[in-house]
Amino acid sequence: MTLQEAQEQVDGWIKTYGVRYFGELTNLGILTEEVGELARVMVRTYGEQSFKSSDKKGDLADEMADVLWVLLCLANQTGVNLTEAFEENIRKKTQRDNNRHLDNKKLVD
């Protein structure tokens, strides 16, 4: 599935089952919440914190998908073509950082 297809699929779901998009600021808040849930799973899985008995053992893939879902909603709402935006972002990073990481002695053994 391409990013464009994902945007279209989310839009179709919203129009079929979701009644309408939440407002952009509401979705920004939801995105922040979802990133927090992803962070909680990451910290407990890969960091030093352990899962509490009250925590459900989080599903990393599901939390990442939740973040992507809300990001796709925001892109649709604001008219952002994520395929074009991502391609431009790769070009920007390639031009700006083409030697930066290769020259970083902390990264290269």
C-alpha positions as CSV (number, residue, x, y, z in Angstrom):
1,M,0.0,0.0,0.0
2,T,1.3,3.4,-0.9
3,L,1.0,6.5,1.3
4,Q,-1.6,7.9,-1.1
5,E,-3.6,4.6,-0.9
6,A,-3.4,4.8,2.9
7,Q,-4.7,8.4,2.8
8,E,-7.6,7.3,0.5
9,Q,-8.4,4.3,2.7
10,V,-8.5,6.4,5.9
11,D,-10.7,9.0,4.1
12,G,-13.1,6.2,2.9
13,W,-13.3,4.8,6.4
14,I,-14.0,8.2,7.9
15,K,-16.8,8.8,5.4
16,T,-18.3,5.4,5.8
17,Y,-18.0,4.7,9.5
18,G,-16.6,7.8,11.2
19,V,-19.4,10.3,10.5
20,R,-16.8,13.0,10.0
21,Y,-13.2,13.9,10.8
22,F,-12.6,15.3,14.3
23,G,-11.3,18.9,14.1
24,E,-7.7,19.4,13.3
25,L,-6.8,20.5,16.8
26,T,-8.6,17.6,18.3
27,N,-6.7,15.3,16.0
28,L,-3.5,17.0,17.0
29,G,-4.3,16.2,20.6
30,I,-5.2,12.6,19.7
31,L,-1.9,12.3,17.8
32,T,0.0,13.5,20.9
33,E,-1.9,10.9,23.0
34,E,-1.1,8.1,20.6
35,V,2.6,9.1,20.5
36,G,2.5,8.9,24.3
37,E,1.1,5.4,24.2
38,L,3.8,4.4,21.7
39,A,6.4,5.9,24.0
40,R,5.0,4.0,27.0
41,V,5.4,0.6,25.2
42,M,8.9,1.5,23.8
43,V,10.1,2.6,27.3
44,R,8.8,-0.5,28.9
45,T,10.0,-2.9,26.2
46,Y,13.4,-1.4,25.3
47,G,14.1,1.0,28.2
48,E,14.7,0.5,31.9
49,Q,11.1,0.7,33.0
50,S,9.1,-2.4,33.6
51,F,5.4,-3.0,32.8
52,K,3.2,-2.4,35.8
53,S,0.5,-5.0,36.6
54,S,-2.1,-2.3,35.7
55,D,-0.4,-2.0,32.2
56,K,-1.7,-4.1,29.5
57,K,1.3,-5.4,27.6
58,G,1.3,-3.0,24.8
59,D,1.4,-4.0,21.2
60,L,4.1,-2.0,19.5
61,A,2.8,-2.5,16.0
62,D,-0.7,-1.5,16.9
63,E,0.6,1.7,18.7
64,M,2.6,2.7,15.6
65,A,-0.4,2.1,13.4
66,D,-2.5,4.3,15.7
67,V,0.0,7.1,15.2
68,L,0.0,6.6,11.5
69,W,-3.8,6.6,11.4
70,V,-4.1,10.0,13.0
71,L,-1.3,11.4,11.0
72,L,-3.1,10.3,7.8
73,C,-6.3,11.9,9.1
74,L,-4.4,15.2,9.7
75,A,-2.8,15.0,6.2
76,N,-6.3,14.5,4.6
77,Q,-7.8,17.4,6.6
78,T,-5.1,19.8,5.8
79,G,-4.6,18.9,2.1
80,V,-1.1,17.4,2.5
81,N,-0.1,14.8,0.0
82,L,2.1,12.6,2.2
83,T,3.7,10.9,-0.8
84,E,5.0,14.2,-2.2
85,A,5.9,15.5,1.3
86,F,7.9,12.4,2.2
87,E,9.7,12.4,-1.1
88,E,10.6,16.0,-0.6
89,N,11.7,15.3,2.9
90,I,14.1,12.5,1.7
91,R,15.5,14.9,-0.9
92,K,16.1,17.6,1.8
93,K,17.7,15.2,4.2
94,T,19.9,13.7,1.4
95,Q,21.2,17.1,0.4
96,R,21.6,18.5,3.9
97,D,23.0,15.4,5.5
98,N,24.8,13.6,2.7
99,N,28.1,13.5,4.7
100,R,26.9,14.5,8.1
101,H,26.4,11.0,9.5
102,L,29.2,9.4,7.5
103,D,31.6,11.9,9.1
104,N,30.2,11.4,12.7
105,K,32.8,9.5,14.6
106,K,30.1,8.5,17.1
107,L,28.3,6.5,14.4
108,V,31.2,5.1,12.4
109,D,33.3,2.4,14.0
